[in-house]
Amino acid sequence: PLACGADRQHVTMLAELPGPLGPEIVALGNVGLGDDGAGEIGLVVRDDFQRQGIGTLLATHMLRAAEGRGFRRFVAYVLWDNTPIVRKLLAHVADIVSARMQQGISEMYFVPHR
């Protein structure tokens, strides 16, 4: 299940899975209004649940919810060593419209697939 909290400038979602002691949060995503009007996105999946499609599913739901609040363009700031996996994730949900690397940080602007 996904849990969502939102206002006009933010969307936050959690992904939960059943655990031995009850539901466990396995992923967290957030979109907030950036200085340039783009939705600044952050996403983290717990290490032992990575590479199972949870990040892609969460990103898809987050982008849809953010679009429903008027976001059209998004940006992610990614450490250089995570750039390949983020590009792979984005290939499933968005089109990268610009990218640049500066001081070990990759800045990627993208729009959701139509």
Secondary structure, 3 states (H helix, E strand, C coil): CEEEEEECCEEEEEEEEEECCEEEEEEEEEEEECCCCCEEEEEEECHHHCCCCHHHHHHHHHHHHHHHCCCCCEEEEEEHHHHHHHHHHHHHHEEEEEEEEECCEEEEEEEECC
